[in-house]
């Protein structure tokens, strides 16, 4: 299991478009991927799950990956989250 934290830098947080991009990227990995924000947990492969977290700019989210490609998944998804700067 790999667990990494990242701060939301996007001005509008994880709204629909970044959530969709994140879920699509997470779906490419065999590992299970979860995102936690303020104690709320969501399957990172679910757009609605990610949106339901209400992750606003400045919030710290924890990305947890578990499975055969967990390291690659964690690194890729953290980088993607850092690239969301609209």
PyMOL Python script that loads the backbone (N, CA, C, O; Angstrom):
from pymol import cmd

cmd.read_pdbstr("""\
ATOM      1  N   UNK A   1       0.852  -1.181   0.000  1.00  0.00           N
ATOM      2  CA  UNK A   1       0.000   0.000   0.000  1.00  0.00           C
ATOM      3  C   UNK A   1       0.896   1.243   0.000  1.00  0.00           C
ATOM      4  O   UNK A   1       1.886   1.314   0.729  1.00  0.00           O
ATOM      5  N   UNK A   2       0.531   2.201  -0.820  1.00  0.00           N
ATOM      6  CA  UNK A   2       1.239   3.477  -0.897  1.00  0.00           C
ATOM      7  C   UNK A   2       0.243   4.572  -0.545  1.00  0.00           C
ATOM      8  O   UNK A   2      -0.886   4.581  -1.037  1.00  0.00           O
ATOM      9  N   UNK A   3       0.670   5.496   0.313  1.00  0.00           N
ATOM     10  CA  UNK A   3      -0.201   6.597   0.728  1.00  0.00           C
ATOM     11  C   UNK A   3       0.571   7.898   0.573  1.00  0.00           C
ATOM     12  O   UNK A   3       1.675   8.040   1.098  1.00  0.00           O
ATOM     13  N   UNK A   4      -0.014   8.843  -0.149  1.00  0.00           N
ATOM     14  CA  UNK A   4       0.634  10.141  -0.378  1.00  0.00           C
ATOM     15  C   UNK A   4      -0.369  11.256  -0.157  1.00  0.00           C
ATOM     16  O   UNK A   4      -1.562  11.101  -0.419  1.00  0.00           O
ATOM     17  N   UNK A   5       0.127  12.376   0.324  1.00  0.00           N
ATOM     18  CA  UNK A   5      -0.727  13.545   0.522  1.00  0.00           C
ATOM     19  C   UNK A   5      -0.340  14.632  -0.468  1.00  0.00           C
ATOM     20  O   UNK A   5       0.824  14.787  -0.838  1.00  0.00           O
ATOM     21  N   UNK A   6      -1.357  15.379  -0.882  1.00  0.00           N
ATOM     22  CA  UNK A   6      -1.133  16.467  -1.822  1.00  0.00           C
ATOM     23  C   UNK A   6      -2.148  17.576  -1.528  1.00  0.00           C
ATOM     24  O   UNK A   6      -3.289  17.312  -1.151  1.00  0.00           O
ATOM     25  N   UNK A   7      -1.705  18.813  -1.710  1.00  0.00           N
ATOM     26  CA  UNK A   7      -2.597  19.962  -1.504  1.00  0.00           C
ATOM     27  C   UNK A   7      -3.296  20.301  -2.816  1.00  0.00           C
ATOM     28  O   UNK A   7      -2.674  20.301  -3.878  1.00  0.00           O
ATOM     29  N   UNK A   8      -4.591  20.591  -2.732  1.00  0.00           N
ATOM     30  CA  UNK A   8      -5.362  21.002  -3.907  1.00  0.00           C
ATOM     31  C   UNK A   8      -4.944  22.424  -4.279  1.00  0.00           C
ATOM     32  O   UNK A   8      -5.085  23.349  -3.480  1.00  0.00           O
ATOM     33  N   UNK A   9      -4.434  22.587  -5.489  1.00  0.00           N
ATOM     34  CA  UNK A   9      -3.959  23.892  -5.946  1.00  0.00           C
ATOM     35  C   UNK A   9      -4.925  24.562  -6.919  1.00  0.00           C
ATOM     36  O   UNK A   9      -4.832  25.767  -7.152  1.00  0.00           O
ATOM     37  N   UNK A  10      -5.841  23.801  -7.481  1.00  0.00           N
ATOM     38  CA  UNK A  10      -6.796  24.326  -8.452  1.00  0.00           C
ATOM     39  C   UNK A  10      -7.714  25.340  -7.763  1.00  0.00           C
ATOM     40  O   UNK A  10      -8.237  25.066  -6.683  1.00  0.00           O
ATOM     41  N   UNK A  11      -7.907  26.485  -8.369  1.00  0.00           N
ATOM     42  CA  UNK A  11      -8.740  27.554  -7.795  1.00  0.00           C
ATOM     43  C   UNK A  11     -10.144  27.094  -7.431  1.00  0.00           C
ATOM     44  O   UNK A  11     -10.709  27.551  -6.437  1.00  0.00           O
ATOM     45  N   UNK A  12     -10.707  26.201  -8.222  1.00  0.00           N
ATOM     46  CA  UNK A  12     -12.080  25.759  -7.974  1.00  0.00           C
ATOM     47  C   UNK A  12     -12.141  24.378  -7.326  1.00  0.00           C
ATOM     48  O   UNK A  12     -13.215  23.781  -7.253  1.00  0.00           O
ATOM     49  N   UNK A  13     -11.017  23.867  -6.860  1.00  0.00           N
ATOM     50  CA  UNK A  13     -11.003  22.565  -6.200  1.00  0.00           C
ATOM     51  C   UNK A  13     -11.197  21.431  -7.189  1.00  0.00           C
ATOM     52  O   UNK A  13     -10.945  21.578  -8.385  1.00  0.00           O
ATOM     53  N   UNK A  14     -11.647  20.303  -6.674  1.00  0.00           N
ATOM     54  CA  UNK A  14     -11.886  19.138  -7.537  1.00  0.00           C
ATOM     55  C   UNK A  14     -13.316  19.150  -8.053  1.00  0.00           C
ATOM     56  O   UNK A  14     -14.141  18.329  -7.650  1.00  0.00           O
ATOM     57  N   UNK A  15     -13.597  20.074  -8.935  1.00  0.00           N
ATOM     58  CA  UNK A  15     -14.931  20.154  -9.538  1.00  0.00           C
ATOM     59  C   UNK A  15     -15.025  19.131 -10.672  1.00  0.00           C
ATOM     60  O   UNK A  15     -14.141  18.284 -10.807  1.00  0.00           O
ATOM     61  N   UNK A  16     -16.053  19.194 -11.467  1.00  0.00           N
ATOM     62  CA  UNK A  16     -16.383  18.152 -12.444  1.00  0.00           C
ATOM     63  C   UNK A  16     -15.251  17.782 -13.412  1.00  0.00           C
ATOM     64  O   UNK A  16     -14.931  16.602 -13.551  1.00  0.00           O
ATOM     65  N   UNK A  17     -14.657  18.741 -14.066  1.00  0.00           N
ATOM     66  CA  UNK A  17     -13.659  18.399 -15.083  1.00  0.00           C
ATOM     67  C   UNK A  17     -12.401  17.774 -14.479  1.00  0.00           C
ATOM     68  O   UNK A  17     -11.967  16.729 -14.963  1.00  0.00           O
ATOM     69  N   UNK A  18     -11.795  18.367 -13.440  1.00  0.00           N
ATOM     70  CA  UNK A  18     -10.633  17.697 -12.843  1.00  0.00           C
ATOM     71  C   UNK A  18     -10.996  16.346 -12.221  1.00  0.00           C
ATOM     72  O   UNK A  18     -10.197  15.411 -12.265  1.00  0.00           O
ATOM     73  N   UNK A  19     -12.181  16.241 -11.650  1.00  0.00           N
ATOM     74  CA  UNK A  19     -12.615  14.968 -11.065  1.00  0.00           C
ATOM     75  C   UNK A  19     -12.727  13.903 -12.148  1.00  0.00           C
ATOM     76  O   UNK A  19     -12.333  12.756 -11.936  1.00  0.00           O
ATOM     77  N   UNK A  20     -13.260  14.273 -13.300  1.00  0.00           N
ATOM     78  CA  UNK A  20     -13.386  13.327 -14.413  1.00  0.00           C
ATOM     79  C   UNK A  20     -12.015  12.901 -14.924  1.00  0.00           C
ATOM     80  O   UNK A  20     -11.795  11.723 -15.203  1.00  0.00           O
ATOM     81  N   UNK A  21     -11.106  13.843 -15.046  1.00  0.00           N
ATOM     82  CA  UNK A  21      -9.755  13.527 -15.507  1.00  0.00           C
ATOM     83  C   UNK A  21      -9.041  12.617 -14.507  1.00  0.00           C
ATOM     84  O   UNK A  21      -8.345  11.677 -14.893  1.00  0.00           O
ATOM     85  N   UNK A  22      -9.222  12.909 -13.224  1.00  0.00           N
ATOM     86  CA  UNK A  22      -8.581  12.116 -12.181  1.00  0.00           C
ATOM     87  C   UNK A  22      -9.140  10.691 -12.168  1.00  0.00           C
ATOM     88  O   UNK A  22      -8.383   9.724 -12.091  1.00  0.00           O
ATOM     89  N   UNK A  23     -10.464  10.568 -12.242  1.00  0.00           N
ATOM     90  CA  UNK A  23     -11.101   9.247 -12.234  1.00  0.00           C
ATOM     91  C   UNK A  23     -10.675   8.433 -13.456  1.00  0.00           C
ATOM     92  O   UNK A  23     -10.439   7.230 -13.350  1.00  0.00           O
ATOM     93  N   UNK A  24     -10.579   9.081 -14.601  1.00  0.00           N
ATOM     94  CA  UNK A  24     -10.158   8.393 -15.819  1.00  0.00           C
ATOM     95  C   UNK A  24      -8.717   7.884 -15.668  1.00  0.00           C
ATOM     96  O   UNK A  24      -8.409   6.754 -16.045  1.00  0.00           O
ATOM     97  N   UNK A  25      -7.852   8.719 -15.121  1.00  0.00           N
ATOM     98  CA  UNK A  25      -6.456   8.321 -14.914  1.00  0.00           C
ATOM     99  C   UNK A  25      -6.364   7.181 -13.899  1.00  0.00           C
ATOM    100  O   UNK A  25      -5.609   6.230 -14.101  1.00  0.00           O
ATOM    101  N   UNK A  26      -7.123   7.274 -12.818  1.00  0.00           N
ATOM    102  CA  UNK A  26      -7.114   6.221 -11.792  1.00  0.00           C
ATOM    103  C   UNK A  26      -7.614   4.903 -12.368  1.00  0.00           C
ATOM    104  O   UNK A  26      -7.126   3.835 -11.998  1.00  0.00           O
ATOM    105  N   UNK A  27      -8.578   4.974 -13.267  1.00  0.00           N
ATOM    106  CA  UNK A  27      -9.160   3.785 -13.871  1.00  0.00           C
ATOM    107  C   UNK A  27      -8.204   3.009 -14.752  1.00  0.00           C
ATOM    108  O   UNK A  27      -8.473   1.856 -15.088  1.00  0.00           O
ATOM    109  N   UNK A  28      -7.106   3.614 -15.128  1.00  0.00           N
ATOM    110  CA  UNK A  28      -6.127   2.937 -15.980  1.00  0.00           C
ATOM    111  C   UNK A  28      -5.240   1.976 -15.195  1.00  0.00           C
ATOM    112  O   UNK A  28      -4.526   1.161 -15.780  1.00  0.00           O
ATOM    113  N   UNK A  29      -5.291   2.075 -13.869  1.00  0.00           N
ATOM    114  CA  UNK A  29      -4.442   1.232 -13.030  1.00  0.00           C
ATOM    115  C   UNK A  29      -5.227   0.048 -12.486  1.00  0.00           C
ATOM    116  O   UNK A  29      -6.432   0.141 -12.251  1.00  0.00           O
ATOM    117  N   UNK A  30      -4.534  -1.061 -12.290  1.00  0.00           N
ATOM    118  CA  UNK A  30      -5.148  -2.249 -11.722  1.00  0.00           C
ATOM    119  C   UNK A  30      -5.363  -2.101 -10.224  1.00  0.00           C
ATOM    120  O   UNK A  30      -6.270  -2.716  -9.662  1.00  0.00           O
ATOM    121  N   UNK A  31      -4.546  -1.300  -9.583  1.00  0.00           N
ATOM    122  CA  UNK A  31      -4.632  -1.100  -8.134  1.00  0.00           C
ATOM    123  C   UNK A  31      -5.929  -0.412  -7.752  1.00  0.00           C
ATOM    124  O   UNK A  31      -6.514   0.326  -8.544  1.00  0.00           O
ATOM    125  N   UNK A  32      -6.371  -0.664  -6.525  1.00  0.00           N
ATOM    126  CA  UNK A  32      -7.491   0.110  -5.997  1.00  0.00           C
ATOM    127  C   UNK A  32      -6.924   1.460  -5.566  1.00  0.00           C
ATOM    128  O   UNK A  32      -5.806   1.549  -5.058  1.00  0.00           O
ATOM    129  N   UNK A  33      -7.713   2.500  -5.778  1.00  0.00           N
ATOM    130  CA  UNK A  33      -7.264   3.855  -5.460  1.00  0.00           C
ATOM    131  C   UNK A  33      -8.373   4.554  -4.685  1.00  0.00           C
ATOM    132  O   UNK A  33      -9.522   4.592  -5.124  1.00  0.00           O
ATOM    133  N   UNK A  34      -8.017   5.107  -3.528  1.00  0.00           N
ATOM    134  CA  UNK A  34      -8.983   5.876  -2.751  1.00  0.00           C
ATOM    135  C   UNK A  34      -8.419   7.266  -2.491  1.00  0.00           C
ATOM    136  O   UNK A  34      -7.206   7.473  -2.461  1.00  0.00           O
ATOM    137  N   UNK A  35      -9.334   8.208  -2.303  1.00  0.00           N
ATOM    138  CA  UNK A  35      -8.969   9.584  -1.977  1.00  0.00           C
ATOM    139  C   UNK A  35      -9.724   9.955  -0.705  1.00  0.00           C
ATOM    140  O   UNK A  35     -10.920   9.691  -0.583  1.00  0.00           O
ATOM    141  N   UNK A  36      -9.012  10.569   0.241  1.00  0.00           N
ATOM    142  CA  UNK A  36      -9.624  10.988   1.498  1.00  0.00           C
ATOM    143  C   UNK A  36      -9.410  12.489   1.663  1.00  0.00           C
ATOM    144  O   UNK A  36      -8.308  12.999   1.459  1.00  0.00           O
ATOM    145  N   UNK A  37     -10.481  13.188   2.035  1.00  0.00           N
ATOM    146  CA  UNK A  37     -10.417  14.629   2.302  1.00  0.00           C
ATOM    147  C   UNK A  37     -11.323  14.919   3.495  1.00  0.00           C
ATOM    148  O   UNK A  37     -12.510  14.593   3.471  1.00  0.00           O
ATOM    149  N   UNK A  38     -10.772  15.523   4.521  1.00  0.00           N
ATOM    150  CA  UNK A  38     -11.536  15.862   5.730  1.00  0.00           C
ATOM    151  C   UNK A  38     -12.305  14.670   6.294  1.00  0.00           C
ATOM    152  O   UNK A  38     -13.445  14.815   6.735  1.00  0.00           O
ATOM    153  N   UNK A  39     -11.686  13.506   6.281  1.00  0.00           N
ATOM    154  CA  UNK A  39     -12.300  12.318   6.843  1.00  0.00           C
ATOM    155  C   UNK A  39     -13.286  11.608   5.936  1.00  0.00           C
ATOM    156  O   UNK A  39     -13.769  10.528   6.275  1.00  0.00           O
ATOM    157  N   UNK A  40     -13.589  12.193   4.797  1.00  0.00           N
ATOM    158  CA  UNK A  40     -14.492  11.547   3.827  1.00  0.00           C
ATOM    159  C   UNK A  40     -13.643  10.774   2.821  1.00  0.00           C
ATOM    160  O   UNK A  40     -12.624  11.269   2.339  1.00  0.00           O
ATOM    161  N   UNK A  41     -14.075   9.567   2.516  1.00  0.00           N
ATOM    162  CA  UNK A  41     -13.315   8.667   1.652  1.00  0.00           C
ATOM    163  C   UNK A  41     -14.117   8.351   0.394  1.00  0.00           C
ATOM    164  O   UNK A  41     -15.330   8.153   0.454  1.00  0.00           O
ATOM    165  N   UNK A  42     -13.421   8.306  -0.754  1.00  0.00           N
ATOM    166  CA  UNK A  42     -14.097   8.002  -2.018  1.00  0.00           C
ATOM    167  C   UNK A  42     -13.219   7.116  -2.884  1.00  0.00           C
ATOM    168  O   UNK A  42     -11.990   7.167  -2.819  1.00  0.00           O
ATOM    169  N   UNK A  43     -13.883   6.303  -3.697  1.00  0.00           N
ATOM    170  CA  UNK A  43     -13.200   5.523  -4.714  1.00  0.00           C
ATOM    171  C   UNK A  43     -12.735   6.509  -5.785  1.00  0.00           C
ATOM    172  O   UNK A  43     -13.549   7.226  -6.367  1.00  0.00           O
ATOM    173  N   UNK A  44     -11.437   6.543  -6.041  1.00  0.00           N
ATOM    174  CA  UNK A  44     -10.890   7.513  -6.992  1.00  0.00           C
ATOM    175  C   UNK A  44     -11.257   7.208  -8.434  1.00  0.00           C
ATOM    176  O   UNK A  44     -11.006   8.023  -9.323  1.00  0.00           O
ATOM    177  N   UNK A  45     -11.846   6.045  -8.677  1.00  0.00           N
ATOM    178  CA  UNK A  45     -12.260   5.696 -10.031  1.00  0.00           C
ATOM    179  C   UNK A  45     -13.697   6.132 -10.303  1.00  0.00           C
ATOM    180  O   UNK A  45     -14.244   5.857 -11.371  1.00  0.00           O
ATOM    181  N   UNK A  46     -14.306   6.815  -9.328  1.00  0.00           N
ATOM    182  CA  UNK A  46     -15.683   7.290  -9.442  1.00  0.00           C
ATOM    183  C   UNK A  46     -15.715   8.816  -9.466  1.00  0.00           C
ATOM    184  O   UNK A  46     -15.325   9.470  -8.498  1.00  0.00           O
ATOM    185  N   UNK A  47     -16.180   9.372 -10.573  1.00  0.00           N
ATOM    186  CA  UNK A  47     -16.265  10.831 -10.691  1.00  0.00           C
ATOM    187  C   UNK A  47     -17.142  11.400  -9.583  1.00  0.00           C
ATOM    188  O   UNK A  47     -16.751  12.356  -8.913  1.00  0.00           O
ATOM    189  N   UNK A  48     -18.313  10.827  -9.385  1.00  0.00           N
ATOM    190  CA  UNK A  48     -19.222  11.337  -8.351  1.00  0.00           C
ATOM    191  C   UNK A  48     -18.628  11.204  -6.965  1.00  0.00           C
ATOM    192  O   UNK A  48     -18.834  12.064  -6.109  1.00  0.00           O
ATOM    193  N   UNK A  49     -17.889  10.123  -6.740  1.00  0.00           N
ATOM    194  CA  UNK A  49     -17.233   9.943  -5.448  1.00  0.00           C
ATOM    195  C   UNK A  49     -16.242  11.059  -5.174  1.00  0.00           C
ATOM    196  O   UNK A  49     -16.197  11.600  -4.070  1.00  0.00           O
ATOM    197  N   UNK A  50     -15.455  11.400  -6.171  1.00  0.00           N
ATOM    198  CA  UNK A  50     -14.456  12.463  -6.013  1.00  0.00           C
ATOM    199  C   UNK A  50     -15.144  13.808  -5.788  1.00  0.00           C
ATOM    200  O   UNK A  50     -14.754  14.565  -4.899  1.00  0.00           O
ATOM    201  N   UNK A  51     -16.155  14.104  -6.581  1.00  0.00           N
ATOM    202  CA  UNK A  51     -16.876  15.372  -6.430  1.00  0.00           C
ATOM    203  C   UNK A  51     -17.506  15.469  -5.047  1.00  0.00           C
ATOM    204  O   UNK A  51     -17.532  16.545  -4.449  1.00  0.00           O
ATOM    205  N   UNK A  52     -18.019  14.342  -4.534  1.00  0.00           N
ATOM    206  CA  UNK A  52     -18.700  14.344  -3.234  1.00  0.00           C
ATOM    207  C   UNK A  52     -17.767  14.676  -2.076  1.00  0.00           C
ATOM    208  O   UNK A  52     -18.237  15.001  -0.986  1.00  0.00           O
ATOM    209  N   UNK A  53     -16.468  14.602  -2.288  1.00  0.00           N
ATOM    210  CA  UNK A  53     -15.520  14.952  -1.231  1.00  0.00           C
ATOM    211  C   UNK A  53     -15.533  16.454  -0.933  1.00  0.00           C
ATOM    212  O   UNK A  53     -15.184  16.870   0.172  1.00  0.00           O
ATOM    213  N   UNK A  54     -15.932  17.258  -1.907  1.00  0.00           N
ATOM    214  CA  UNK A  54     -15.945  18.705  -1.713  1.00  0.00           C
ATOM    215  C   UNK A  54     -14.550  19.263  -1.474  1.00  0.00           C
ATOM    216  O   UNK A  54     -14.378  20.181  -0.672  1.00  0.00           O
ATOM    217  N   UNK A  55     -13.561  18.720  -2.159  1.00  0.00           N
ATOM    218  CA  UNK A  55     -12.171  19.116  -1.966  1.00  0.00           C
ATOM    219  C   UNK A  55     -11.913  20.481  -2.608  1.00  0.00           C
ATOM    220  O   UNK A  55     -11.804  20.596  -3.829  1.00  0.00           O
ATOM    221  N   UNK A  56     -11.821  21.497  -1.777  1.00  0.00           N
ATOM    222  CA  UNK A  56     -11.612  22.873  -2.233  1.00  0.00           C
ATOM    223  C   UNK A  56     -10.123  23.208  -2.255  1.00  0.00           C
ATOM    224  O   UNK A  56      -9.300  22.466  -1.717  1.00  0.00           O
ATOM    225  N   UNK A  57      -9.791  24.322  -2.877  1.00  0.00           N
ATOM    226  CA  UNK A  57      -8.406  24.785  -2.938  1.00  0.00           C
ATOM    227  C   UNK A  57      -7.845  24.901  -1.523  1.00  0.00           C
ATOM    228  O   UNK A  57      -8.502  25.407  -0.613  1.00  0.00           O
ATOM    229  N   UNK A  58      -6.613  24.420  -1.363  1.00  0.00           N
ATOM    230  CA  UNK A  58      -5.940  24.495  -0.078  1.00  0.00           C
ATOM    231  C   UNK A  58      -6.148  23.275   0.813  1.00  0.00           C
ATOM    232  O   UNK A  58      -5.442  23.107   1.808  1.00  0.00           O
ATOM    233  N   UNK A  59      -7.103  22.431   0.467  1.00  0.00           N
ATOM    234  CA  UNK A  59      -7.341  21.215   1.245  1.00  0.00           C
ATOM    235  C   UNK A  59      -6.238  20.198   0.947  1.00  0.00           C
ATOM    236  O   UNK A  59      -5.699  20.146  -0.158  1.00  0.00           O
ATOM    237  N   UNK A  60      -5.920  19.402   1.951  1.00  0.00           N
ATOM    238  CA  UNK A  60      -4.961  18.316   1.784  1.00  0.00           C
ATOM    239  C   UNK A  60      -5.752  17.035   1.563  1.00  0.00           C
ATOM    240  O   UNK A  60      -6.624  16.695   2.363  1.00  0.00           O
ATOM    241  N   UNK A  61      -5.452  16.327   0.487  1.00  0.00           N
ATOM    242  CA  UNK A  61      -6.092  15.043   0.230  1.00  0.00           C
ATOM    243  C   UNK A  61      -5.036  13.952   0.326  1.00  0.00           C
ATOM    244  O   UNK A  61      -3.861  14.163   0.025  1.00  0.00           O
ATOM    245  N   UNK A  62      -5.492  12.780   0.755  1.00  0.00           N
ATOM    246  CA  UNK A  62      -4.621  11.615   0.837  1.00  0.00           C
ATOM    247  C   UNK A  62      -5.038  10.639  -0.256  1.00  0.00           C
ATOM    248  O   UNK A  62      -6.200  10.244  -0.350  1.00  0.00           O
ATOM    249  N   UNK A  63      -4.079  10.263  -1.068  1.00  0.00           N
ATOM    250  CA  UNK A  63      -4.309   9.292  -2.135  1.00  0.00           C
ATOM    251  C   UNK A  63      -3.670   7.982  -1.684  1.00  0.00           C
ATOM    252  O   UNK A  63      -2.478   7.934  -1.379  1.00  0.00           O
ATOM    253  N   UNK A  64      -4.473   6.924  -1.646  1.00  0.00           N
ATOM    254  CA  UNK A  64      -3.984   5.612  -1.237  1.00  0.00           C
ATOM    255  C   UNK A  64      -4.168   4.638  -2.390  1.00  0.00           C
ATOM    256  O   UNK A  64      -5.254   4.524  -2.958  1.00  0.00           O
ATOM    257  N   UNK A  65      -3.092   3.940  -2.724  1.00  0.00           N
ATOM    258  CA  UNK A  65      -3.152   2.945  -3.785  1.00  0.00           C
ATOM    259  C   UNK A  65      -2.746   1.594  -3.203  1.00  0.00           C
ATOM    260  O   UNK A  65      -1.875   1.508  -2.338  1.00  0.00           O
ATOM    261  N   UNK A  66      -3.394   0.548  -3.696  1.00  0.00           N
ATOM    262  CA  UNK A  66      -3.058  -0.793  -3.221  1.00  0.00           C
ATOM    263  C   UNK A  66      -3.254  -1.788  -4.357  1.00  0.00           C
ATOM    264  O   UNK A  66      -4.347  -1.915  -4.909  1.00  0.00           O
ATOM    265  N   UNK A  67      -2.172  -2.492  -4.696  1.00  0.00           N
ATOM    266  CA  UNK A  67      -2.233  -3.478  -5.771  1.00  0.00           C
ATOM    267  C   UNK A  67      -0.907  -3.586  -6.492  1.00  0.00           C
ATOM    268  O   UNK A  67       0.105  -3.041  -6.052  1.00  0.00           O
ATOM    269  N   UNK A  68      -0.926  -4.293  -7.601  1.00  0.00           N
ATOM    270  CA  UNK A  68       0.325  -4.616  -8.291  1.00  0.00           C
ATOM    271  C   UNK A  68       1.044  -3.414  -8.903  1.00  0.00           C
ATOM    272  O   UNK A  68       2.264  -3.456  -9.064  1.00  0.00           O
ATOM    273  N   UNK A  69       0.329  -2.355  -9.246  1.00  0.00           N
ATOM    274  CA  UNK A  69       0.972  -1.163  -9.822  1.00  0.00           C
ATOM    275  C   UNK A  69       0.794   0.057  -8.914  1.00  0.00           C
ATOM    276  O   UNK A  69       0.696   1.186  -9.394  1.00  0.00           O
ATOM    277  N   UNK A  70       0.754  -0.182  -7.599  1.00  0.00           N
ATOM    278  CA  UNK A  70       0.455   0.871  -6.634  1.00  0.00           C
ATOM    279  C   UNK A  70       1.446   2.033  -6.640  1.00  0.00           C
ATOM    280  O   UNK A  70       1.038   3.187  -6.515  1.00  0.00           O
ATOM    281  N   UNK A  71       2.729   1.748  -6.783  1.00  0.00           N
ATOM    282  CA  UNK A  71       3.726   2.822  -6.764  1.00  0.00           C
ATOM    283  C   UNK A  71       3.559   3.745  -7.970  1.00  0.00           C
ATOM    284  O   UNK A  71       3.564   4.969  -7.833  1.00  0.00           O
ATOM    285  N   UNK A  72       3.414   3.151  -9.137  1.00  0.00           N
ATOM    286  CA  UNK A  72       3.232   3.948 -10.350  1.00  0.00           C
ATOM    287  C   UNK A  72       1.928   4.749 -10.280  1.00  0.00           C
ATOM    288  O   UNK A  72       1.887   5.918 -10.663  1.00  0.00           O
ATOM    289  N   UNK A  73       0.872   4.110  -9.788  1.00  0.00           N
ATOM    290  CA  UNK A  73      -0.421   4.782  -9.673  1.00  0.00           C
ATOM    291  C   UNK A  73      -0.320   5.991  -8.742  1.00  0.00           C
ATOM    292  O   UNK A  73      -0.797   7.076  -9.075  1.00  0.00           O
ATOM    293  N   UNK A  74       0.295   5.803  -7.586  1.00  0.00           N
ATOM    294  CA  UNK A  74       0.412   6.897  -6.615  1.00  0.00           C
ATOM    295  C   UNK A  74       1.201   8.065  -7.196  1.00  0.00           C
ATOM    296  O   UNK A  74       0.780   9.218  -7.094  1.00  0.00           O
ATOM    297  N   UNK A  75       2.326   7.769  -7.796  1.00  0.00           N
ATOM    298  CA  UNK A  75       3.170   8.823  -8.377  1.00  0.00           C
ATOM    299  C   UNK A  75       2.433   9.572  -9.481  1.00  0.00           C
ATOM    300  O   UNK A  75       2.452  10.803  -9.517  1.00  0.00           O
ATOM    301  N   UNK A  76       1.796   8.848 -10.369  1.00  0.00           N
ATOM    302  CA  UNK A  76       1.088   9.454 -11.494  1.00  0.00           C
ATOM    303  C   UNK A  76      -0.072  10.322 -11.008  1.00  0.00           C
ATOM    304  O   UNK A  76      -0.257  11.436 -11.497  1.00  0.00           O
ATOM    305  N   UNK A  77      -0.847   9.825 -10.057  1.00  0.00           N
ATOM    306  CA  UNK A  77      -2.040  10.548  -9.601  1.00  0.00           C
ATOM    307  C   UNK A  77      -1.687  11.772  -8.763  1.00  0.00           C
ATOM    308  O   UNK A  77      -2.381  12.786  -8.828  1.00  0.00           O
ATOM    309  N   UNK A  78      -0.626  11.688  -7.985  1.00  0.00           N
ATOM    310  CA  UNK A  78      -0.177  12.871  -7.234  1.00  0.00           C
ATOM    311  C   UNK A  78       0.285  13.949  -8.208  1.00  0.00           C
ATOM    312  O   UNK A  78      -0.043  15.123  -8.037  1.00  0.00           O
ATOM    313  N   UNK A  79       1.042  13.559  -9.222  1.00  0.00           N
ATOM    314  CA  UNK A  79       1.504  14.530 -10.219  1.00  0.00           C
ATOM    315  C   UNK A  79       0.329  15.154 -10.952  1.00  0.00           C
ATOM    316  O   UNK A  79       0.314  16.361 -11.191  1.00  0.00           O
ATOM    317  N   UNK A  80      -0.645  14.349 -11.308  1.00  0.00           N
ATOM    318  CA  UNK A  80      -1.833  14.873 -11.985  1.00  0.00           C
ATOM    319  C   UNK A  80      -2.551  15.888 -11.102  1.00  0.00           C
ATOM    320  O   UNK A  80      -2.973  16.942 -11.578  1.00  0.00           O
ATOM    321  N   UNK A  81      -2.689  15.570  -9.821  1.00  0.00           N
ATOM    322  CA  UNK A  81      -3.354  16.474  -8.883  1.00  0.00           C
ATOM    323  C   UNK A  81      -2.593  17.803  -8.795  1.00  0.00           C
ATOM    324  O   UNK A  81      -3.204  18.869  -8.716  1.00  0.00           O
ATOM    325  N   UNK A  82      -1.268  17.731  -8.809  1.00  0.00           N
ATOM    326  CA  UNK A  82      -0.458  18.949  -8.736  1.00  0.00           C
ATOM    327  C   UNK A  82      -0.551  19.763 -10.025  1.00  0.00           C
ATOM    328  O   UNK A  82      -0.335  20.975 -10.007  1.00  0.00           O
ATOM    329  N   UNK A  83      -0.869  19.117 -11.133  1.00  0.00           N
ATOM    330  CA  UNK A  83      -0.968  19.812 -12.426  1.00  0.00           C
ATOM    331  C   UNK A  83      -2.301  20.552 -12.599  1.00  0.00           C
ATOM    332  O   UNK A  83      -2.433  21.367 -13.513  1.00  0.00           O
ATOM    333  N   UNK A  84      -3.295  20.282 -11.734  1.00  0.00           N
ATOM    334  CA  UNK A  84      -4.594  20.961 -11.834  1.00  0.00           C
ATOM    335  C   UNK A  84      -4.446  22.373 -11.282  1.00  0.00           C
ATOM    336  O   UNK A  84      -4.599  22.589 -10.080  1.00  0.00           O
ATOM    337  N   UNK A  85      -4.150  23.331 -12.148  1.00  0.00           N
ATOM    338  CA  UNK A  85      -3.989  24.728 -11.716  1.00  0.00           C
ATOM    339  C   UNK A  85      -4.699  25.642 -12.686  1.00  0.00           C
ATOM    340  O   UNK A  85      -4.060  26.387 -13.429  1.00  0.00           O
ATOM    341  N   UNK A  86      -6.003  25.591 -12.682  1.00  0.00           N
ATOM    342  CA  UNK A  86      -6.774  26.417 -13.627  1.00  0.00           C
ATOM    343  C   UNK A  86      -6.835  27.843 -13.167  1.00  0.00           C
ATOM    344  O   UNK A  86      -7.440  28.682 -13.834  1.00  0.00           O
TER     345      UNK A  86
END
""", "prot")
cmd.dss("prot")
cmd.show_as("cartoon", "prot")
cmd.util.cbc("prot")
cmd.orient("prot")
